[in-house]
Amino acid sequence: MGEIVLSAVISKATEAAGNLLIEKWSNLNSLEESMNWLKTEMLLIQSYIIDARTKLTQGHSTVKNLIKYIEQLADDANDILDEFLPKIERKGTIGCRVSNVSSANKFVAEIEKIKRRVAEIDRLRTTYGITDTSNNNNQHDYIPLDQRGLFLHADETEVVGLDDDFNKLQAKLIDHHLPYGVVSIVGMPGLGKTTLAKKLYRHVRDQFECSGLVYVSQQPRAGEILLKIAKQVGLTEEERKENLEDNLRSLLKRKRYVILLDDIWKVQIWDDLKLVLPECDSKIGSRIIITSRNNDVGRYIGGDSSLHELQPLDSEKSFELFTKKIFIFDNNHSVDLVDIGKTIVRRCGGIPLAIVVTAGVLRARERTEHAWNRVLESMGRRVEDACAKVLALSYNDLPIALRPCFLYFGLFPEDHEIRAFDLINMWIAEKLIVVNSGNTREAESKAEDFLNDLVSRNLIQAAKRRYDGRISTCRIHDLLHSLCVELGKESNFFHTEHNAFGDPGNVSRVRRITFYSDINAMNEFFRSNPNPKKLRALFCFVHNRCLFFELARHDFKLLQVLVVVIPYDHLFRPMVIPNTFGKKSCLRYLQLEGHMYGKLANSMVKHMQTLNIENSFTELPTGVWESKQLRHLRYNGTFQASNCCFSISRKIYSLPPNNIQSLMYVDDNFVELRLFHRFINLRKLGIWSVSDSTVQILSTLPKELEALKLIFYYQPSEQINLSSYPYIVKLHLNGSVRLKSESFPPNLVKLTLRNIEVEGHLVALLKKLPKLRILKMIYCQHKEEKMDLSGDNDSFLQLEVLHIQEPSGLSEVECTDDVSMPKLKKLLLIETTNSNLRLSKRLAKLRV
């Protein structure tokens, strides 16, 4: 996996080479020369290592060792850049300039060592005969059996748990109005896409004049695919030999056909095939069935309406599949074996491939509790090994830039719901996302594209989406999580609490580590690695009261991401952050959640980009506003001491405009007009304890503000006016406040009302909001028992989601006509235990 690190080295070297700082030190020619050499040489080595993996997969141990050598070289080059670039780029006094020259000289010396090691690669290749990695001329290369292709033509296997999917697909396939005549079965690896497609194909093929099914694969050849189709649809041998494409197209134009294209990875192969395959939406009614791991491939070929996304099986269907596979020859089994079997099935996470693999392992064992329990104890490794090859195909298909972003999911515990905001900013902090312009908003946009790509490839699941359809939270399936952990360890990209030990040399080279649950493993790691100078990211999800004292003892000079997320301790045993915890000069991302007390040191925020201490009791450092790179700040505004950064560092008001994009939350006591003049890039803002003076200042907020959250402890006498903010699409109001038509921005899309007094006049205003799509009313006090959502053809014209949670004083919600809320898709109603809220018939149907 050295190509991942090489990609990082190339990006950093490219960025540094183009930096004006290099121009500034142009008199030091060796610095620029070293930087350009590093960029060029690493690019060539990256190409070589990708090519070399062809031999590695065929068992060449010499290539494996050479790749290991290159990976260590890449790691060391990355370390050199991370250590010296900040020193070289440092600006300021004459002393800094002298220090810069000294650091530049040391950097050049380190690059000379890298040059000698690169020369050693060529010597190793020559000495040990590793001179050809292309394999193009080797006539004796092992050609693996095409098991996927054989399975496609094998006798039909039993389809279990997919009856609903089959019925929906069959109805879609015979629909005369099916756009493009294409059905796309998509989903993550192992869900049974091919099995389902085969059953569908064989069920309907007799209704067509000709049919064919082919396995496309990751390295498809259009000519071979067309030849296979031609043989199956009835093209003669002579027609196949002469002018295959024209003859095939002519035949398919005349006949009604159905073709199954299994396992399409890239859209490029479809661009070739569609030149020969006639349009399927013709009057003839031909159909194409495809399977793909990538939603975007299915969308490209058949449009959104063609997609049918498979999901993991539920527990009942999972056990049904398991039972059919394990008791295929013998139906006699004890109740105790059934109980163990259900436990085993739960571990498979609803993935048919994992269930079938596990059943195969059990069929070779005795039908005893002891034998099955032994399999249960070891099944994690067995199932993961058996499924790894199938899952790894999707990983190997990822662009190199996307691979570290996927592996990053392994740093989180299994079943952890990950905020997209957090993940994206972690990637940016570690420079896994690089844009030529250096623009942070462009980097965030690119990171979001990466996340969407992983979701489209069905490697990651979107758990929740935002009001605008963008991903809010995501998660990874347990089997894919295990793949991340295994690949992360293999490539030294990251280690977990259980696989970082063994070889002392490996412990010292750990770059990222995560502790899910074992406090002893954490203590052992720091004991065996007292100087973790190469560590880039540290994740901790285990309660250790001495954690911050332990961290304070070490100098993490390259640490860029620190995440400490601790479940709230009901015994209220807080974790104290000591004053000595502050030597993280390279830290760019910090997230603290849980019972933690203390004040962060100014030295920690020097390079900070994202600081998230909202769900802790941590105080902001007074120098936080001096960070020129700070973009996102989330902290607990109710914890008064955390606002001392405003009161002590009043020079915030005299600092030049900064790059802060989101600020959650600032206390009302420190809201001043001149404050917002500094936040010219502000997009998201939250204010606690809003007063009259703050209400007056609201009209001076940055006009580009997109999201605003206001929390009122007392009802202000001033009237809120947000009518002049066209970019605010998300508004959250909490507490006692009077609302009128001018209180709402004109383009509001999502509105959350919490602890708000609701009466008929307010409901009438809400009905008229022209672009409102999501309305949440949480803990609201209703002055009237009935809330009528009906209107005169203009009531909630765009509303799609209505969320009502624990309303007070409300007994009925009705909508008496069919024209109001024409786009409403779902009603989420959460009631108190003794509540019995009545819904009109139409609303009751939409309740979820």
N, C-alpha and C positions, 0 to 999 in steps of 0.2 A: 504493500500500500504506500510505498515511498513516493509514488507519483502525486499523492495528496500533499505531502510536505513540500515536494519539489514545486508544485503549483503555488504554494504559499510563498516560497522563496522567490520564485519568478515574479510574483505580483509585488512583493515588497521591494525587490531590487528595481523593478520597473518604476514603481512610484518614487523611490528615492532618487533614481537616475534622472527623472524628469523634474525633480523638486528644485525650486529656486535656490535652495541651500547649496546644492551641488554647484550651481553657477557662482554662488558667493565664494566658494572655496576652489574656484577653477584654477587658481595658482598651484593647488595641490593636485597635479594631474594624475598621480597614482591612485587617488581616491576614486575619481571618476572612472579611471581605467579598470580598477578592481570591481566597481559596481557593475559596469557593463559586461565585464568578463563573466561575473557570477551569473548575471541574467542569461547570457547567451549559452554558457556551458550547462547550466541547470535545465534549460529548455531542451538541449540535445540529449542530456541524460534522461530526461523525462520520456522522450520519444523512445529511447533505447529500452528503458525499463518496461514500458507498456508492451513493446515487441517481445521482450525476453519472457514475459509471463506466458507466452504461447508454449515455450519449452517447459516452464515450471509446471504447467497443468499436466504435462506428460511425464513427470517424474524425474526430471534432470536435477540431481542434488547439487551439482556444481553451479547451475544457474540459481538455484535457491540460495546458496551461500553468497553468491555474488550480489544478488538483489538485497540480501540482508546487509551486506557491506555498504551498498549504495544508500539504503534507507538510513543507516547510521550517519553517513556523510551528509545526507540531506537534513537530518535532525540537527546536526552540529552547525551547518550553514544557517539554518533558521535561527538557532540560538545566537549566533554571532550578530545577525541582523537585529534581533530583538534587543540585544544587550548594548550594541554600539550606536545604532541609529538615533535613539533619544539623546545620547550624549553629543553626537555630532551636530544634531539639529538645535541644540540648546543655544538660545540667544541671550544677549544681555551685556554684562560688563566686559572689560578687557580680560579679566580673569577667566570669564567664560569662554572668550575667544581663544585664549591660550589652551584652556582645557579641551576645546573642540579640536584644535590641531593635534593635541596629544592623543585624543580618542581616535581621530582619523588615522593617525600613524599606527596605532595598535590594531585598528580594523584592517588596514592594508596588510599588516603582518599576519593576521589570522587568515586572511584570504590566501596568502602565499602558502600557508599550510594546507588549505583546502585544495589548491592547485596541485600540490604534490600527491595528495590522496586521489585526485581525479586521474593523474598520470598512472597511479597504481592500478586503477580499474583496467586500463588497457593492457598492463603487464599481466594481470591475472587472467584476462580473457585469452591472451596469446599463450601463456604458459600452460593453461589447463584446457585449451582447445575449445573455449566458448566463443567461437568466432562467427557463428551463423545462427541467428535466432529466427530466421524467416521460415525455415523448413520447406521452402518452395521446391528445392531440388532433391529432397530426400524421398526416394521411392518406397522406403520401408516404414514410413510413418504409420503409427497405429491409427486406424480409422474406427472410432467408436460406433457401436451399433446404435442406429437411430431408434431408440426405444419410444420416443414420442410419436414418431411416424408410424411405428408398428401398432401402438396403442390405438391410434386413430382408426386403423382398419381392422382391429381385433373385434371379436364378437362383443356385442353390446353388453356392458356391465350394468348391474342393477342400479337404478337411480333412487336414492333414499333421501327424503327430506326436502326434495326440490319440486314436489308436485305443483305447488302454487306457481313457482317460477315457470315450470313447463307449460301450464295452462295459459298464463299471460303471454308467453312467447308465441305459443301456437296461435292465439287469437290475433296477436300483432302480425304474425307472418301471413295470415290469410286475409288481412285487412286490405281491401282494394285501394285504399287511400294512403297506404304506407309510403311516406316520403322516401324517394331514392330506392325503394324496394329493399332496404337493408335492415337487418336486425343485428345489433352489436351486444354481445354478452361480455361484460367486463367485470373485473374484480381482482382482489389480491390473489397471490399464488395459493394453490391448494384448495380452492373453494369448489372445484368441480365444474369449471366452465366447459372444458372439452367433453366431459362425460354428459353434461346436459345438452350441449350442442349436437353431439352424436345421436342422442335419443330423439331430439327434435328433427334432425335431418332425416333419420331413418323412418320416422313416423310420417313424414310428409312427402318423401321423394317420389312415391308412387303417384302422387297427384300432378307430377310434372312430366314433361316429355323426355327430359334428360337431366342427369344430376352428376355431381362430382364433389369429392372432398379431398382437400390437400392440407398438408402441414407446411406452414410458411417458414417458421423458425427465425432465429436472430440474424442469420447470414443467408438471406433468401437470394435465389437466382430466378429472375422473372421467366427466363426461357424454360427452365426445368419445371416451374409451376404450371406454365401454360401447356407444356407437353403432357403433364400428368392429367390436367383437366381435359385435354383433347382426347386422350385415351378413354377416359370414363364417359364422356358425352357422346362418343360414337364416331369420331373422326377416323377415317381409314388411315392405314399405315402410309399410303402414298400421299394423302393429303397432309399428313403430319410431317413428312419429309420435305415437301415442297410448299413453300409459302404458308407456314404454320399459322401465323398471326391472322392473315387475311381469311384463310379457310375457317379458322375457329370463329372469328367474328361473324362471318357470313352464316355459319350454322346456328350460332346462338341468337342471331337476329330473327331467324325463322322459327326457332323452337322455344317453348316455355321451359326455362331451366331453374334449378336450385343448386347453388354451389356453397359449400362450407369451406371457408378459409380459416384454418385454426392457427392460433398463436401468432398474430401479427404484432410486430414490435414497432415498426417504423411506418410513417406515412409515405415514404418515398417508394416503397414497393407497390403501394396501391396506385401511385401516379403512373407506374409502368403498366400495371395490369389493366387499369381502366381504359387504356388506349385500345385494348382488344375486347374486353368485356362490354357488351352493349349496355345502354342505359336500362336499369331494371324497372324504372317507373313507367315503362311503355305499356301499351294496351295489352300486350301479351301476358304481363303479370309475372315475370321472372323474379326470383328472389336470391339474395346473397345473405348468408349467415356468417358472421365473423366472431372470433373470440380474441380478446386482448387483455393484457394486464393494465393497459394504459387507456383511461377514459378519453383522452384527447385523440387517440387513434380512431376509436369508434365514432367520436364526434366529427372528425374530419371526413370519414368515409360516408356516414349515414345521417349526420346531423344529431342534434340533441334528442329528438324524438325516437331515434333508433336505439338509444342506450337502455340496457337492462343490467343494472348493477347487482351482482350477487352479494349476499351478506352471510356471515357465519351462521351455522345452524343453531337453533335454540337447544336447550338441554334435553327436551323430549325427543326431538328429531336426531340429535347427536347420539343418544343412547339407542335409538332404533337402528341407526346405521351400524353402530358398534355391535349390537346383538346379532344382526344379520351376517356380519363378517366373522365374528368370533365363534358363533354356534352354527356355522354353515354345514358342518358334518354331524354335529351332536347337539341335540336340543335339551339334553339333561344337564341341569346346572343347579347348584344350591343357592339358597337365599343369600348366604354369606358372600358367594362369588358375585352375585348381582350387586351387592352393596359396594364391594371393592371395585367392580366394573364401573359403577356410577362415579366413584371418586376419580378413577382413571380418566373417564370421559371428560369430566370437568377440567382436568389438566390440559386437555387438547384444545380448549378455547373455541369449540364449534367449527374447527377446520377439518373438513372431510379427509384431506390428505393425512393429517396427524392421526385421526381416528383409525383409518385403514392401516397405517404403518404400525400403530400400537396393537391393533387386533392381530396383525401378522406376527408380531413378536409373541403375543400370548398364545397363539395357536401352536407354537412350538414348545410350549411349557405344559407341565402337568396341570390338571384341573384341581389344584389344591389352593387353599388360602395362602399357605406359605409361599408357593411359587408365584402366585399373582402379586402378593405383597412385595416380593423381591423385585418384580418388574416395576411396581408402583414406586419403590424407593429409587430406582435408577432410570425411570422412564424419561425424565427431563433430558438427560444426555442422549439416550437412545433415539427419542423422537426428534430432537434437534439435529442430530447427526444425519438421520434419514431424510429429513426435510430440507437440510441445509443446502444441498445441491440445487433443489428446485427454487428455493428462496434466493440463493446467491446469484441466479441468473438475472434477477431483477436488479440486484446491486451492481453487477458487472455491466449492465446496460446503462447505468447512470453516467452522465458526463462527469469528468474528473472533478470539476468545480462543485458538483452537487454531492459527491460522496461524503466529504466531512460533515456536511449539513445533516445528512441522513444518520451518520454514526453518532452525532451529538445526542440523538434521542436515547441512546443507551446510558447516558449520564443520569437520566431520571429513573426513579423506581418503576417497576412494572405497574401497569394500570394507572399511572399518574396522568392526570389531565393537565396539559401544559398550555399556558397562555401564549398565544402567537406573539404578542407584544414582547414578552420576555425572551422567547426563543430568537426572534429576529435580532434583538439588540445584543444578545450574547454572540450570535454569529458575527455581527458587525464589530463588536468589541475585540474579537479574536482575529479580525481581518480575514474571515472566511469569505466575506463579501467585499469585493474590491471594485470600485468604479474609477475610471480614469480622471473624472472631474474632481473627485474627492468630496462631492456634494453628499451630505448625509441623507437628505431626503431621497436622493436618487439611489443611494445604497439601501435604504429601507424599502423602496419600491422593488429593487432587484431581489432583495431577500424575500419579500412577499411572493414574487414570481417563483422563486425557488421552492417555497413552501407549497404553493399551488401545484407546482410540477410534481412534487412528491405525493401529494394527495391524488392527482390525476393518474399517477402510476400505481395507485393503490398500495403504496408502501406505508402511508400515513393516513389516519382517519380524521376527518374534520368532526370534532365532537359538538361544537357550537359555532354558529355563524352570527355575524353582526347584522345590524339593521340594513346594511348595504350589500349583504351577501358575502362579505369578506370573512375569512376564518378568524374566529375569536379564540377558541381553544381547540387543541388537537391531542391525539393519543396514538400509541403504536401497539399493535397486537403483540402478545407475549412471545410468539415464535419469532417474529421479526425483531423484537427487543433482544432476544437471545442471540440472534444473528449479529446485531450491532455489538453486543458485548464480546462475542467471539472475534469478530473482525477488528474491533477496537484494540483488543489485547494483541492480536497477531501483528497489527501494524504499529503498535506502540502509540496509537492515537489517544487512547485512554485506557484506564484500568479501573476495576471495581474493588471493593473492599476484600474480595476473596481471591483475586488473581494477580495482585501486585507484588506478591512475595515469592521467595524462592531464591533466585539468583540476585545477590546483592548488587551486581552491576546493573541489572534491569531496574531495580528499585530506584537507583539514583538517576535513571534516565526517564522516569515517569513524567509525562507532560500534563496529563489530566487524570484526576482520580475522583471517584464518587464513593461516598459511604451511605449505604441505604439504611442499615439497621444495626451494624455491629460496632459498638463503642470500643471493644477490645482491639478490633482490627485497626481502628483509627489510631489508637495509642501505639500499637505495634509499628504502624507505618512511620510515625514521627520518631519513634525510638530507633528504628533501623535506617532512617533517612533524615538525620539531623540538619542537613543542609540541602533542602529540596530546591536547588537553584534553577532547575529546568521546568518547574511546575508552572503551567499556564492557567489552569482552571481547577478549582476545588469546589466540590459539591458535598454538602453535608445535610442529611435528613435524619440524623440520630441525635437524641438529647444528650449532650455532654456539658455539664455545668462549667467545666474547666476548659471548654473548647477555645475560647478567645485568649485565655492565658497561655494555652499551648501554642496557638498561632502567633502570639506576640513574641514568643521565644525564637521564632525563625524569621529569616530575612528572605521573603519571596520576591526576589528582584525582578522576576519576569511574570509574576502572577497578574493576569488580566481580568479574570472572571472569578468572583467569589459568591457562592450561593449557600446560605444557611437557612433552611426551612424546617422548623421544629413544630410538631403538633403542640397545641396549647396544653400546658401541664396543669391538670386540675388540682394538684397539690401545691400549685403556685411556687415552684422552685425556679426562680428566674436565673437566666444566664447573664452574668455581668461582663461588660466590655471594659477592660482596663485602659488606662491612659496610654500604656505602652503599646497598645494595639494600633499601629499606624505606620508601619514601614513598607506599605504597599505602593511604592511610587509609580508603578506601571498599571495600577488597577484602573480598569475602564468600566467595569460593570459590577455593581454590588447590590445584592438582594438579601435582606434580612427579614425573616418572618418568625414570630413567636415571642415568648416572654424574655425579652432581652433589654437590658438597661445599660446606659452609658453614653458617652459622647465620642463621636468620631473625630479623629485627628485631622488637621488641615492637610497633612502630607498625603492622606489617602485620596483626596479629591483633585489632585493636581492634573491628572489626565482623565478624570471621570467623565463618562458619556451618559451613563444611566445609573441613577441612584434611587433605589426603591427600598425604603424602610417604613412604608406606610403601615404595615401590619406588625409593627414592633413598637417599643417605647424608647427608641434610640434618638439621641439629639443630633441635629445637624451641626457640622463644624462651622465656625464663623467665616472661614475662607471659601465656603462652597461657591459663592457667586464669582469668585475670581477664576474659576475654572473656565477656560475659553472653549472647552470641548463639551461642556455639560449640555445635554439636549433634553433629558427627561428626568424630572424630579418628582418623586412621590413620597410624602412623609405624613405623619400623623399630626394634623393640625390641631386636634383637641388636646394634645399633650403640650401644654404651654411652654415648657422648657425648650421644646424643639424649635420654637420661634425665636430663640435668643439670637439666632444668626441674623435676624432682621434688626433687632434692637441694639445688638453689640456692633454689628458691622454696618453701620449707617452709610458707609461709603459705597454700599451697593447702589445708592441713588446717584452717585457721581461716576460710576463705572460706565464705560462705553457700552453700546447695545451688545447683547450676547445672543447665543444660539439656542436658548431654551425654547423647546417646542411644546412641552407639556409640564404643567405645574399643578400638582395635586398634593396638599392643599395649603393655602395661605390663610392665616387667621385675619379676621377683619381689622384687628387693631393695627396691622402693619400695611394695610392697603392704602396706597397713596397714588395720586395721579402720576407722579414722576416714576413710580415703580414700573408701570406699564409702558412708559416711554423707553425703558431699557429692554423690554421683551417684545421686540419688533417681529420675532418669528413665532410668537406664541400661537398654538393651535388648540390646545386643550387647557382649561383652567377650572380649578375648584376653589371656592371660598367658604370658610367656616364662619358661622355667627354673623351673618350679613346685617349691617346696620343701615340707617338712613344715609349716612355719609358715603357708604360704599354703593348704595343704590344710585346715588347721584353720579358717582364716578363711572358706573357701568356704561354710560354713553360714550366714554373715552377708551373703551377697550380696543385692542387691535382689530381692525375690520376683517382680517382674515381668520378670525377665531372660528373654529369648527364645532367645538364641544364645550359646554358650560355647565357646571354643577354648583348650585347655590344652596346653602344650608342656613335656615333661619331659626334662631332660638326665640326671637320676639318679633311680633308683627311690625314691620316698618311703616311709618306714616307716608313715606314717599312711594310713588307708584313706579313699578318696574317697567321700563320701556326698552324692548329689544327689537323693535320693528325695523331698525336701520342696520341689522346685521344679516345680510343675505347669505353668508357662508355658514352660519350656525345651523347645523342639521340635527344636532343631538343636545337636548336640554333636560337637566335633572333638577327638580325643585323639591326641597324637603323642608317642611315646617309651616309655620303660620305666615301666610302671605296672601294679599288680595290680588286677584288676576283679572285683567281686562284684555281686550283684543290686542292692544299694543304691547302686551307683555310677551307675546310670542313672535319669534323670528318668522319671516315670510316663507322660508323654504324648509321649515322644520320637518324632519322625517321621523325622528324617534323622540317621544316625550315620556318622561317618568315623573309622576306625581306621588310623593311620599309624605304621609301625615298631613295632607292637604284637606281643607274643608271644601266639600263638593256640593254644589247646589245647581238648580236648573239653569241659571245664567251661564255658569262655567261650562256645563255640558253643551249648551248651545254654541258657545265659542269654539269648543273643541271640534264640533261637527263641521265647522266651516274651514278648518285648517286645510289648505288645498293639497298639501303633499305629505300629510301625516300617514305613515305606514305602520308604526308600532306605537301603541299606547299602553303604558303600565300605570295602574292605580294601586298603590301599596299602602296598607294601613290608613286609608283615607276615611274621614268622618263625613258621612252623607247626611245632609239636612233633610232629604226626602227619602221615603222608604222605597219608592219606585224610581228607577233610572231608565228613561225611554230614549233609545238610540235611533229611533225613526226620524225621518225628515222629509223635506220637500224636494226630492230628487238630488239633493246636494249634501247629504249627511254622510260624513266619513267616506268620501269618494275613493280615497287611495288606501284606506286602512286594511291591513292584512292580518295583523296580530293584535288581539286584545287580551291583556293580562290584568286580572283583578285578584288581589290577595288580601284576605282577612279584612273585608270592609266593615265599618262600624255604622249601624243604623240603616243598612240596606237590606231589603227583603226580596226585591224582585228586579230583574233586568230584562227588558223586552225590546224587541224590534218587530213591529207589527206589519211592516211592508216588505216587499221583495226588492225594492230599488235602493234602499239605504244600505250602506256598507257593501257594495257590489263585489269587492275584491277580498272580503274577509275570508281567511283560510282556517284560522283556528282561534279558539277561545280557551285560555288557560285560567281556570278558576280554582283558587286555593282558599278553603273556608276554615273557620274555627271549628272546634269539636261540636259545639252545640248549634251551629248555624244550619239553616235550611233554606238557602237562597234559591228562589224560583227563576227559571229561565224560560223564555218563550221557545216555541218549538224549533224555530230555525237556529237559534243560538245553541240550544241543547245538542243539535246534531253536530255542531262544530267544536264542541267541548272536547278537550284532550286531557 
